[in-house]
Amino acid sequence: MKVGTKIKIPVWDGSEACAGVGVELFYDDNRKTEYQNRIHHDKLIAICNSCSRFAECFEYAIHHEQYGFWAGMTEAQRYQYRKTHKIRLLRPEMYSECMPEFSRAKKEEDTDDNFYNG
């Protein structure tokens, strides 16, 4: 993505299939068994696959989300997709034009530069 490219952040309005589902479901991967992990993963995929806003969510998540389950993909799957397609995960300071509150954000101490810079 070129410097100065405007970033479109979707407005989540409650019409998403995941609306009303506890957010912890999309960030919790501490299952006790492989079977429990598979059931959990399948449940999340079913939610995402039923969503009318899947394409928007995917586009957003590929560029903005390091953690959690987004658009039918795990963190590792999004990381691999970005790596394969040479897409950088955008840092908060790159949001300044579309989200002014991020223009004041400082780079967090725990930011993994290798993750962001591929």
N, C-alpha and C positions, 0 to 999 in steps of 0.2 A: 504494500500500500504506500503510495506516495505521501510525502510530507504535505500537509495542508488538505488532504482528502477529508471530506466531511463524512462523519460517521452517523448513520441512522440508527438510533436506539428506538426499538419498538415501544409502544405504550401498551403495557399489559392491563387489560380492561376487565378481566374476569371471564372472558369468553374462552379462555384456554382450557383444554381438558384437565390440566393439573390444578386449575383454580379450585380452592377449597380443600385440596388434598394437603395434608400436613407437609410443610417444606422439609421437615426432617426425613421424610421418606426418600427424598432426592439427594440427601447428603449422608445417609447412614449406610455404611457398607461393612458393619461389624456383625455379620451373621456367624453363627457357630459352626455351621457345616456347609459344605459345597452345595448340597441340596437346597438349603435355605437361601444361599446366595443366588442360585439359579431361579428359584421361585420369585424372589424379590426382583431380580433383573427382568424376568418375564413380565411381571406386573407393571414395572416402569415402562417397558417397551410397549405394552398394550395401551397404557395411558397416552404415551406420545404418538403412537400410530393412529389413535382415534381423534387427534387434535387437528382442527381446521387451520391452526396457525403454525403447523410444524415447520414449514419453510422459513418463516420469519425467525422462529426460535433457533433453528439450525444456523442460519446466517449470523444471528447475534452471538450464539454460543461459541461458534468457531473463532470469532474475533475477540470475544470478551470474557469468556468463562473458563477459568483454570480448574475450578473445583465443582464437584457435584455431577449429577446425571441430568443432561440437557439434550433435548431433541433426539432422544433414543440412543444417546452415546454416553459412555463412561468417560471419566477424565483421561484414561489411557487411550481410548479410541479417538477422542478429539485431539490429543497430543499427536498421535500417529497420523491423523488426517492432516493436521497443520504441517507436520514435518514432510509428508509426501507431497503436499501441494504448495510448499514453501510459503505458508501463511504465518505471519507473526501474531502472537497474542498481544493485543494492544494494551499498553500501560495506561493507567488512569490519566496521566498528564496529556495523553493524546486525545482525550475527550473534550478538551477545553471549549471548542467551538459549539458543541451541541449540548454540553452539560457543564455550565459555568462553575458548579460546585466542585468539579474535579480540577478546574484550572488552578485552584489553590492547593491541591493535594500534593503532598511531598511523597517521594519514593519511600515506600515502607521498608523498614530494616530487613524484614524477612523475604523480600522479593528475590526470586531466583533469576538472576540475569541470564543465565544460560537457557532457562525455560523461555523467557521472553524473546531472546535474540536468536533462538534456534541454534 
